[in-house]
């Protein structure tokens, strides 16, 4: 899907990637026209968990997907929380898109979780993108409106300008890769502290932590 191409290119694309040399392992979790089944998301996360256990390597997991209902489907939320804990215990870092409905991110898979880094979107004027979810469950904001990125499965030269928190989270995933390149021992909380070092205020932000972040190469 072009969406997957776009998210991967924002994280590590030759021209626009926030980290140019990460190795990406893709796993398709959106396998039907109706969306991304929890079972496929679970299988993808289990693959990464197994990889880390077998290799001893760290992984950065970007989830540019999600849906509302985290406050309703409690057993599902609890299951994924426990899986996220297992991933963190293997030194994995999970970054998720905050969601694109302009509401409280705490009701969204997977922003609801304390074990992920949830990313909201702002526009070129440093104002929260109108579509971006917000609130106490958003850890950080970054660019997410009219983002240039590769957006074709067949044409390597095709660039599109795309919007969504789906494209904010891989930008942060690439920045986190840069931080881990500098210090492979950083924990999730230490990474969040680093993300909150280079910050700027976000306007039109109703609640929660209202700052964006950038990375100095």
Residue pairs with C-beta under 8 A, 6 or more apart in sequence:
1 30
1 153
2 151
2 152
2 153
2 160
3 30
3 64
3 166
4 26
4 28
5 149
5 150
5 151
5 152
5 153
6 149
6 150
6 151
6 160
6 162
6 166
6 167
7 62
7 64
7 149
7 166
7 167
7 169
7 170
8 24
8 26
8 150
8 170
9 16
9 17
9 149
9 150
9 151
10 16
10 17
10 18
10 147
10 149
10 167
10 170
10 171
10 174
11 17
11 18
11 19
11 22
11 24
11 62
11 170
11 171
11 173
11 174
11 177
12 18
12 19
12 20
12 21
12 22
12 24
12 174
12 177
13 20
13 149
13 150
14 20
15 150
15 159
16 147
16 148
16 149
16 150
16 159
17 174
18 170
18 171
18 172
18 173
18 174
18 175
18 177
18 178
18 215
19 173
19 174
19 175
19 177
19 178
19 181
22 60
22 174
22 177
25 48
25 51
27 43
27 44
27 47
27 48
28 40
28 44
29 36
29 37
29 40
29 41
29 43
29 44
29 65
30 36
30 40
30 65
31 37
31 40
35 67
36 65
38 76
38 80
38 109
41 63
41 65
42 79
42 80
42 83
45 61
45 83
45 87
46 83
48 59
48 61
48 87
48 92
49 83
49 86
49 87
49 90
49 92
51 57
51 59
52 58
52 59
52 87
52 90
52 91
52 92
53 90
58 91
58 92
58 93
58 180
58 184
59 87
59 92
59 93
60 92
60 93
60 95
60 173
60 176
60 177
60 180
61 87
61 92
61 93
61 94
61 95
62 95
62 96
62 169
62 170
62 173
63 94
63 95
63 96
63 97
63 110
63 116
63 169
64 96
64 97
64 164
64 165
64 166
64 167
64 169
64 170
65 97
65 166
66 96
66 97
66 99
66 108
66 109
66 110
66 111
67 108
67 109
68 99
68 101
68 103
68 107
68 108
68 109
69 107
69 108
69 109
70 76
70 77
70 106
70 107
70 108
70 109
70 110
70 111
70 112
71 77
71 106
71 107
71 112
76 109
77 109
77 112
77 113
80 109
80 110
80 113
81 113
81 114
81 115
84 94
84 110
84 113
84 115
84 116
85 115
87 94
87 115
88 94
88 115
88 188
93 117
93 176
93 180
93 188
93 191
94 110
94 115
94 116
94 117
95 116
95 117
95 118
95 119
95 169
95 170
95 172
95 173
95 176
96 110
96 111
96 113
96 116
96 117
96 118
96 119
96 169
97 111
97 118
97 119
97 164
97 165
97 166
97 168
97 169
98 105
98 108
98 111
98 118
98 119
98 120
98 121
98 132
98 133
98 134
98 137
98 138
98 165
98 168
98 169
99 105
99 108
99 111
99 132
99 133
99 165
100 131
100 132
100 133
100 164
100 165
100 166
101 108
101 131
101 133
102 130
102 131
102 132
102 133
102 134
103 133
103 134
104 133
104 134
104 135
104 137
104 207
105 111
105 112
105 118
105 120
105 133
105 134
105 135
105 137
105 138
106 112
106 135
106 136
106 137
108 133
108 137
110 116
110 118
111 118
111 133
111 137
111 138
112 137
115 188
117 139
117 140
117 172
117 176
117 188
117 191
117 192
117 195
118 137
118 138
118 139
118 140
119 138
119 139
119 140
119 141
119 142
119 144
119 165
119 168
119 169
119 171
119 172
120 128
120 129
120 132
120 133
120 134
120 138
120 140
120 141
120 142
120 144
120 165
120 168
120 202
121 128
121 129
121 131
121 132
121 141
121 142
121 143
121 144
121 145
121 163
121 164
121 165
121 167
121 168
122 128
122 129
122 132
122 141
122 142
122 143
122 144
122 145
122 202
122 212
123 129
123 143
123 144
123 145
123 146
124 143
124 145
124 146
125 203
126 200
126 201
126 202
126 203
126 212
127 202
127 203
127 204
128 134
128 141
128 202
128 203
128 204
128 205
128 210
129 144
129 145
129 163
129 165
130 204
131 163
131 164
131 165
132 141
132 144
132 165
132 168
133 165
134 205
134 206
134 207
134 208
135 206
135 207
135 208
136 207
136 208
136 209
137 208
138 208
138 209
139 192
139 195
139 209
140 172
140 192
140 195
140 196
140 209
140 211
140 212
140 213
141 168
141 202
141 205
141 210
141 211
141 212
141 213
142 168
142 171
142 172
142 212
142 213
142 214
143 168
143 171
143 212
144 163
144 164
144 165
144 167
144 168
144 171
145 163
146 161
146 162
146 163
147 161
147 162
147 163
147 167
147 171
148 159
148 160
148 161
149 159
149 160
149 162
149 167
150 156
150 158
150 159
150 160
151 158
151 159
151 160
151 162
152 158
152 160
172 195
172 213
175 195
175 213
175 215
176 191
176 195
178 215
178 217
179 186
179 191
179 194
179 215
180 186
180 191
186 194
195 213
196 211
196 213
197 213
198 213
198 214
198 215
198 216
199 211
199 212
199 213
200 211
200 212
200 213
200 214
201 210
201 211
201 212
202 210
202 211
202 212
203 210
